[in-house]
Structures are given as structure tokens and as C-alpha cells.
Amino acid sequence: MPASRHASAAGKCAATAAVVMALTILIAATQSARAEQAPEGAPAAWRVECVGDGKTLDCRAVRQLVVSALVRPAPDGKSAAMIITLPLGLNLTEPVSVKVDTGTAERQSIQTCTNVGCFVAMTLTDKLIAAMRAGSDLKITVQDANKKPIEMSLPLLGFGIAFDKAK
């Protein structure tokens, strides 16, 4: 192999190594920042997000991983609406299954998809809200394009506190 090809290959290897090192530093810095935000050993929990127009305050309990769930209390305080954002690439003809731990699953249709993801909107009864307060995981099962079921879990740690603050 000519010397110029060795130099070119060595340059590419050095550039790749530099990119890998930069990504490693970035990931380590991100993990360090996350560790400072949450107490040691505590998983990320539900949080409260509020927006207002100066006259009213609109709050919701939010949890986001690969899938996100937004729960907005109804004015009566007993029921709520939940919007689940799912990743793209799902079988849109099959319903989504939503349950708490090993409870009874509710089947909901995917309403629409955008470039952000696919959305499921549902009303939460006081019974389901109580189950979410007492439960460990909100389990959401979807089907991929090949009709293979995929279960995703959202930990419910902190849901009750965030839901109460969102009222």
C-alpha cells in the first residue's frame, strides 16, 4: 500500500477516535448534570409543568422517556385526561393497551401521528387515577409494523404528588 494511503487511513482513524472521545466526554458530562439534578439512587420521577396567561394557570403531570404521558386533571378533580406520545413506526390499525402493573388493560386507538410521534388521548376515571397513585408502572403495549407486541413501562414514582400539584 502506498504511503499516502497509509497516511489517509491513519488520518481517518485519528478523526474517528477524536469524535468518539468527544461523544464520550459529552455523555459523561450529561450524566454528571443529571446526577446533580436527582438525589443519588433516585430514578427520574413525574414532574409538574404549568403555563399561564396571567389570569389562569394550566398545570399537568408529565413523565417522558421513549414514550411520554401527560395527565391533565379535570376541573372536578376526580377525572383526568391523558395524552400518550408514542414513537413512530407503529401498526396504526391495532389498538394500544394501557394498564397499571398487572391490572385490567384498556384498549385505545391511536388518534394521529406527526413528525413528533403518534398520539393516544384517553379519559382517566377516578379508579384508574387511584391505580396510578398506588401502582409501580404504567404499562403501554403497542404493535410494531410487523404486528409484534412491544411493551413500554413508565414508572409511576411521584405521579400522585405531581398530579396533586397540577390540580
NORUR-V925185 format. One record per residue. N is the residue number from 1. OMEGA is omega in whole degrees, -180 to 180 (none if undefined). Layout:
<<N | OMEGA> <N | OMEGA>>
//
This chain:
<<1 | -180> <2 | -178> <3 | -179> <4 | 178> <5 | 176> <6 | -180> <7 | 180> <8 | 179> <9 | 179> <10 | 178> <11 | 178> <12 | 178> <13 | 180> <14 | 179> <15 | 179> <16 | 179> <17 | 179> <18 | 178> <19 | 179> <20 | 180> <21 | 179> <22 | 178> <23 | 178> <24 | 179> <25 | 179> <26 | 179> <27 | 180> <28 | 179> <29 | 179> <30 | 179> <31 | 178> <32 | 179> <33 | 178> <34 | -179> <35 | 179> <36 | -178> <37 | -177> <38 | 177> <39 | -177> <40 | 178> <41 | -179> <42 | 177> <43 | 178> <44 | -175> <45 | 175> <46 | 178> <47 | 180> <48 | 174> <49 | 180> <50 | 172> <51 | -179> <52 | 178> <53 | -178> <54 | 180> <55 | -180> <56 | 179> <57 | -179> <58 | -176> <59 | 178> <60 | 175> <61 | -173> <62 | 173> <63 | -176> <64 | 171> <65 | 172> <66 | 178> <67 | 177> <68 | 178> <69 | 178> <70 | -179> <71 | -180> <72 | 178> <73 | 174> <74 | -180> <75 | 180> <76 | 178> <77 | -178> <78 | 179> <79 | -179> <80 | 174> <81 | 178> <82 | 173> <83 | 179> <84 | 176> <85 | -176> <86 | 178> <87 | 176> <88 | 176> <89 | -178> <90 | 172> <91 | -173> <92 | -179> <93 | -179> <94 | 179> <95 | 177> <96 | 178> <97 | -179> <98 | 178> <99 | 175> <100 | -180> <101 | -178> <102 | -178> <103 | 179> <104 | -178> <105 | 172> <106 | -180> <107 | -178> <108 | 177> <109 | 172> <110 | -177> <111 | -176> <112 | 174> <113 | 174> <114 | 177> <115 | 179> <116 | -178> <117 | 179> <118 | -172> <119 | 174> <120 | 177> <121 | 180> <122 | 175> <123 | 177> <124 | 176> <125 | 177> <126 | 178> <127 | 179> <128 | 177> <129 | 178> <130 | 178> <131 | 179> <132 | 177> <133 | -175> <134 | -173> <135 | 179> <136 | -175> <137 | 169> <138 | -176> <139 | -178> <140 | -179> <141 | 178> <142 | 174> <143 | 177> <144 | -177> <145 | 179> <146 | -180> <147 | 175> <148 | -179> <149 | 177> <150 | 178> <151 | 176> <152 | -180> <153 | 172> <154 | 176> <155 | -179> <156 | 177> <157 | 178> <158 | -178> <159 | -177> <160 | -180> <161 | -179> <162 | -180> <163 | 179> <164 | 179> <165 | -178> <166 | -179> <167 | none>>
//
